[in-house]
Amino acid sequence: MPEFSSALPQRIIAPYTHSRPLPPYQGILAVDAKDFTGRPAIEHEAVSRVVPELLKTALLRAGLGDLWEDRTFPATTGDGYVFGFDPARMPFVIHPLLLTLQEVLTDFNVLSHGAAPIRLRVSLHVGPLPETGDEFSGNGTARNDTHRLLDSRPVKAVLTSHNETITHVAAILSERCYEDAVAGGYTGRHPDHFVEVAATVEGKSFSRRAWLYVPNPSGPLYEGTLVDDPAPEPVPEPSPRPAESSGDDTTARCTDVITAPRGNINTGTLHGGQSVRNHHVAGDRIAGDYVKGQKIRRLQGDQIRGDERRGRE
């Protein structure tokens, strides 16, 4: 029978009590097969075994076989796989690995002879994680966030809405991963290949800015932001119509349509000169006005600044 030590396990170190070195930074790659639980039970073991093999094949084909050999805290998740790698290699994991993984899955699914295709969500992140060399290695916030990104709405929406015979890989990058490797210009993909999204997980208090990358899209990409769109400004209610005033009230404004077939209507403050020339129309003689100078005169509630001289032809 196995013997167990009666000594208490190592105590948990309380946070925020004293400073200590950060664990080494790790690049983290996690994948998850779409609709794994919806497959017949007889396929589950086969899918669990083939997912890491597909990853290995893609790494070898992309010239990154050393990442597979040197991977840290590798673990199967039943419907997926996760492992850590040297974060300096992150630009190569973004490209060409993700594009190569799309090609490997395309080849594999074509040869599956009618079986449901294997389509993978991929999440990439970077952060400090302890490497202890046992089954508890690689645990920490950075790894938790990697799996939350993998389960987030935007990346799931891509594989749901895109053609299953064309799009086999949808990836989501953490903001740190994107800023360092993509925006920094280190990876062989232009930032325009990536779409900023709000990564949220149903039923979890998780919301992060992240970036979608789909090597071979066949539909619209999910778009969103971390904040809700601002509410539209309320439309002001129209002012009540003023009571009609007598003709002597020169400050009253006209609320009806005013027409001037043979003259000018001033709807604002007029500076300078204004002239109107009229001619005989249908036997009527209509004289025009000529306005300029220093006198203020109110017409229809507006101002005409000038010295008013009115002459009739």
ZAMARGU-4260 file (C-alpha; in steps of 0.2 Angstrom, whole numbers, plus 5000, padded with zeros to 4 digits):
<rodrens>
0) 5000/5000/5000 | 5006/5018/4996 | 5013/5027/5011 | 5007/5045/5015 | 5016/5057/5025
5) 5007/5063/5041 | 5015/5080/5040 | 5004/5095/5035 | 5006/5101/5017 | 5015/5117/5014
10) 5006/5132/5020 | 4998/5144/5008 | 5008/5160/5007 | 4997/5175/5011 | 4997/5188/4997
15) 5001/5207/5000 | 5012/5203/5015 | 5029/5204/5008 | 5037/5205/4990 | 5044/5190/4981
20) 5050/5186/4964 | 5037/5184/4950 | 5035/5167/4942 | 5043/5166/4924 | 5032/5173/4910
25) 5024/5160/4899 | 5015/5160/4883 | 4999/5150/4884 | 4990/5142/4870 | 4973/5133/4873
30) 4962/5125/4861 | 4944/5118/4862 | 4934/5108/4850 | 4917/5115/4844 | 4902/5105/4849
35) 4912/5091/4858 | 4897/5087/4870 | 4885/5086/4855 | 4895/5072/4847 | 4890/5054/4850
40) 4899/5047/4866 | 4909/5034/4855 | 4918/5049/4847 | 4924/5058/4863 | 4939/5048/4866
45) 4945/5049/4848 | 4943/5068/4848 | 4952/5070/4864 | 4966/5060/4857 | 4967/5068/4840
50) 4966/5087/4845 | 4984/5087/4853 | 4990/5077/4838 | 4983/5090/4826 | 4992/5103/4836
55) 5008/5094/4835 | 5006/5091/4816 | 5003/5110/4814 | 5018/5115/4824 | 5030/5103/4814
60) 5023/5109/4798 | 5025/5127/4803 | 5043/5124/4808 | 5040/5126/4827 | 5042/5108/4832
65) 5053/5113/4846 | 5038/5122/4855 | 5030/5105/4856 | 5046/5097/4863 | 5049/5110/4876
70) 5030/5114/4881 | 5027/5116/4899 | 5012/5111/4910 | 5004/5101/4895 | 4986/5095/4899
75) 4971/5088/4890 | 4954/5096/4895 | 4944/5082/4887 | 4938/5093/4873 | 4954/5102/4871
80) 4972/5105/4876 | 4983/5118/4884 | 5002/5120/4886 | 5014/5134/4890 | 5029/5140/4879
85) 5043/5153/4878 | 5033/5170/4876 | 5047/5176/4865 | 5040/5164/4852 | 5022/5172/4853
90) 5024/5181/4836 | 5027/5164/4827 | 5012/5156/4836 | 5001/5169/4830 | 5008/5168/4812
95) 5011/5156/4804 | 5005/5143/4817 | 4986/5148/4817 | 4986/5148/4798 | 4995/5132/4797
100) 4983/5124/4810 | 4968/5130/4798 | 4977/5121/4784 | 4980/5105/4794 | 4962/5104/4800
105) 4956/5107/4782 | 4966/5092/4776 | 4960/5081/4791 | 4942/5085/4789 | 4942/5082/4770
110) 4949/5064/4774 | 4937/5061/4787 | 4924/5054/4774 | 4908/5063/4780 | 4912/5063/4799
115) 4908/5079/4808 | 4923/5091/4806 | 4934/5095/4820 | 4934/5114/4822 | 4945/5123/4835
120) 4944/5138/4845 | 4961/5145/4850 | 4966/5157/4864 | 4983/5165/4866 | 4989/5174/4882
125) 5005/5178/4891 | 5008/5180/4910 | 5018/5174/4925 | 5014/5156/4929 | 5024/5144/4941
130) 5033/5130/4932 | 5034/5116/4946 | 5036/5101/4934 | 5021/5092/4941 | 5002/5091/4938
135) 4999/5107/4948 | 5011/5117/4937 | 5006/5132/4927 | 4991/5137/4938 | 4987/5155/4940
140) 4977/5170/4934 | 4985/5171/4917 | 4980/5153/4914 | 4962/5155/4920 | 4960/5170/4909
145) 4966/5160/4894 | 4952/5148/4897 | 4939/5162/4899 | 4944/5169/4883 | 4942/5152/4875
150) 4924/5151/4881 | 4920/5169/4877 | 4905/5174/4866 | 4915/5182/4852 | 4925/5167/4847
155) 4911/5155/4849 | 4900/5166/4838 | 4913/5165/4824 | 4912/5146/4822 | 4894/5146/4824
160) 4891/5159/4810 | 4905/5154/4798 | 4904/5140/4785 | 4909/5123/4793 | 4918/5117/4777
165) 4928/5133/4776 | 4932/5140/4793 | 4940/5128/4805 | 4950/5139/4816 | 4945/5155/4826
170) 4957/5163/4838 | 4956/5176/4851 | 4971/5185/4858 | 4972/5194/4875 | 4975/5212/4874
175) 4993/5210/4881 | 4997/5197/4868 | 4990/5208/4854 | 4999/5224/4860 | 5016/5215/4862
180) 5016/5204/4847 | 5004/5212/4834 | 5003/5230/4837 | 5022/5230/4841 | 5025/5224/4823
185) 5033/5208/4828 | 5021/5196/4820 | 5019/5193/4801 | 5001/5199/4801 | 4995/5217/4799
190) 4984/5223/4813 | 4969/5225/4801 | 4968/5206/4801 | 4962/5207/4819 | 4945/5213/4826
195) 4944/5221/4843 | 4930/5213/4854 | 4923/5213/4871 | 4927/5195/4878 | 4913/5190/4890
200) 4908/5173/4896 | 4890/5169/4900 | 4887/5166/4919 | 4905/5173/4923 | 4910/5190/4930
205) 4923/5191/4916 | 4925/5205/4903 | 4941/5209/4894 | 4946/5218/4879 | 4953/5205/4866
210) 4956/5203/4848 | 4949/5190/4835 | 4959/5183/4822 | 4951/5171/4809 | 4964/5164/4796
215) 4951/5159/4784 | 4934/5168/4787 | 4918/5164/4778 | 4906/5176/4787 | 4905/5192/4797
220) 4917/5194/4811 | 4910/5198/4828 | 4912/5217/4833 | 4910/5224/4850 | 4917/5235/4863
225) 4920/5235/4882 | 4908/5249/4885 | 4890/5250/4879 | 4885/5262/4865 | 4880/5278/4872
230) 4861/5280/4874 | 4854/5291/4860 | 4851/5309/4866 | 4832/5313/4869 | 4823/5322/4856
235) 4817/5338/4863 | 4798/5341/4862 | 4792/5355/4851 | 4789/5371/4859 | 4771/5376/4860
240) 4765/5388/4847 | 4764/5405/4853 | 4748/5415/4854 | 4744/5425/4839 | 4748/5444/4842
245) 4742/5459/4834 | 4749/5467/4819 | 4757/5481/4831 | 4768/5468/4840 | 4784/5470/4829
250) 4793/5457/4840 | 4781/5443/4837 | 4788/5429/4827 | 4778/5421/4813 | 4775/5403/4814
255) 4766/5401/4797 | 4774/5398/4780 | 4778/5415/4773 | 4781/5417/4754 | 4787/5432/4744
260) 4786/5428/4726 | 4793/5445/4721 | 4803/5451/4736 | 4815/5445/4750 | 4811/5437/4767
265) 4824/5440/4781 | 4826/5426/4793 | 4841/5432/4803 | 4851/5447/4807 | 4856/5456/4791
270) 4872/5466/4790 | 4875/5477/4775 | 4864/5481/4760 | 4849/5473/4752 | 4841/5477/4736
275) 4825/5471/4728 | 4820/5475/4710 | 4803/5471/4704 | 4794/5473/4687 | 4777/5474/4680
280) 4768/5457/4683 | 4751/5454/4675 | 4747/5472/4674 | 4752/5476/4692 | 4767/5488/4696
285) 4776/5483/4711 | 4791/5493/4718 | 4806/5486/4726 | 4815/5492/4742 | 4833/5497/4744
290) 4840/5496/4761 | 4857/5501/4769 | 4864/5513/4782 | 4862/5514/4801 | 4844/5512/4806
295) 4837/5496/4815 | 4821/5490/4808 | 4812/5474/4814 | 4803/5464/4801 | 4795/5447/4806
300) 4804/5447/4822 | 4821/5449/4814 | 4834/5463/4813 | 4839/5473/4798 | 4854/5484/4802
305) 4856/5498/4791 | 4850/5515/4786 | 4834/5513/4777 | 4830/5522/4762 | 4814/5517/4752
310) 4811/5523/4735 | 4798/5518/4723 | 4800/5517/4704
</rodrens>
